[in-house]
Amino acid sequence: MKKLKVGIIGCGGIANNKHLPAMKRNGNFEVVAFCDIKPEEAEKTKKLYGTEDARIYTDYKELIKEDLDAVYVLTPNSSHAHITVDALKAGKHVMCEKPMAKTYEEAKQMVETAKETGKILTIGYQNRYRSDSTYLKRSCENGDLGEIYYAKAHAVRRRAVPTWGVFLDEEAQGGGPLIDIGTHALDLTLWMMNNYEPESVMGSVYRKLADQTEQGNMFGEWDPKKFTVEDSAFGFIKMKNGATIHLEASWALNTLDVHEAQTSLCGTKAGADMKEGLRINRVQYNKQCVEKPDLGSGAVAYFDGKAETESDIEQRIFYHAVADGEPVVVKPEQAIVVTQILEAIYESAKTNKTIYFDK
């Protein structure tokens, strides 16, 4: 199989813990260029995952001049759009981490540039590739749930505020848990419903626990002075066909109802949630029943092989899209709607008004 020559822009945790290990397992990627504003981070990442002669850059504009098949944009949210646009214009296919961008206008530039250049653009919503997600998606496509008219998008942590990198920096990230993990839950929900036409959004954003000193945080104590984003956010989304979505996102919330990157769906034939594994509820033979699919990788121990992770599947799909022209699963035209809705929740909370989209 042809090996793809790729460059990595942003050599932080998402590169080293998600993309690069999966690319290495795949075996069909040659990482020949690394870029980071901290050259020591790029050098360290090169030693782990790069070719022997891989180049190091601190300016992404130099990296995209290279003869590369694709570029991975794994930087803070504020730079996703302009790096992606420049890379596409330089003739590179792009895998961009979630969220697509800080704003809808930035995301529009990304979509338009991909269309103009004819290059592939996809976004890192790897939760679509989980076994519960793929099973539920097939069920939705088959019409098993009927018309899905109410849904919940869950991204709730009790006390798990990320204390590294720039997660707490509003300027770099554009927000807190809503744009960080709420984006995954909303992407899953819209994808299951196959509904990308929002009509209006109402939102509430809170920073209620960020100044507390007794934090009980999973990742260690945060610095309240650097905590410039929300600690929780909630959105009420009305779709043009009348469907309703409730989105909940938190890094710190006094609750035991903790569920992350999950969706609950209510349809005219059945409902589904991911709260105790995948559960599909329906009425059958005039009785309420619950179906719990066995989502294991196989039935015979030692003979079913090692299951792919979501990141493995993500890299495999991107590889075949670039090398063989196969379609991507996460389309930029879908991801842009996630950004549009998240931005509207922030705007609604700021203005205390309902945000309406163009009809």
Phi, psi and omega in degrees: 000144178297138175266137179270135174270120184231158175239146180250124176248109186103105187250042179267205186298320184292330176288311187280335184256341182242293191289308187294318176300320180291323177295322178294318178296325180296317176084357183250017178242137170247112181270107190249358181207139180228139179226134174203148178293343173253103185300331179294328177291319178296320180294318180296319180291322177301317182298329181276323192228354186266166171289163184300324183259020180300142182267152180246135179226154169249352179240115183298334181295334175282321180298317185287356173282345183289163176278090184235148173281322186208159178232140174255122179260103188235044185254175173304156188304326185296339183253000181305312189293306187289328176292316180299314180301314180295321180293318177298316180294334178277005175088020182255142167286152187227130164255115180249136178292160175284158345289165183305314182198172177287325186230161179295321180297319177297316180297323178300319178299321180295313180297314182297321180291322177299318179294316182296321185271343183073016181266155181283135172227127176220160186241146189282061175265073187289345181294345174296338187264002174296154182296324178291325180292314183292324177295313182294324178298317178297322179296318178294316181296329180281353180081015184297330181268352184075212177281120179271109187246351176216137181212157173236137176250116189254127174213062189248120169251149178282301176212083180215066179276124177291127186253007182250171176059219184244024183302328184269003185262110184298322182295318182283326188255333181088357181161186183253237185298331180299310183277342183273303182248334175300329180298323178294314182296319180292319178301314179301316185294312179298321181294317179296318181284342187052047184228113183236033181235083178284145177258316182204161182218136168240140183217153173230134181233134185233144168231081188252332186249354189295333182268001180289146180263329173268094195262328182057036188276137181301326186257020182088172186290141173262163177264110182305329181292334180264357182274084186259009179244177178288157171258346173203158181203151184217140182226147176241114190244124176254126180267160185297334180272006178097350179293155182234139176232132173253120181251130178232134182216135176204150165260330181219115182205135180280083182210153172256355180273078189254119179210129184236138180055051180227163177224150170238134186234139177236117181239178182284339179256328183196171176232170180206150170211172184241024192280333176226062196076183178282129178233130175244123183250140180203173170257126180225129183054039177066022177231144175287133179218159179232128178257130177237095182297144173277110186259018178296160186287340180183176186257343185246118181300140176075352183246354184265358179076169180275127182293145174289145171279169177300322180292324176299315180294319179302315180291321179299316180295318180294319179303309184290334175293315182284315186281326189237001178075016178286155183288149172277157178274318179266104182271141180299331178292338174275314183298329181295329179290325174300312179299319180301316182288317179298316178299321181292325177297315177298318181293319178298317180295323181289320186263348184061036180229156170285135179261123180254140178264159179299136180290000000 
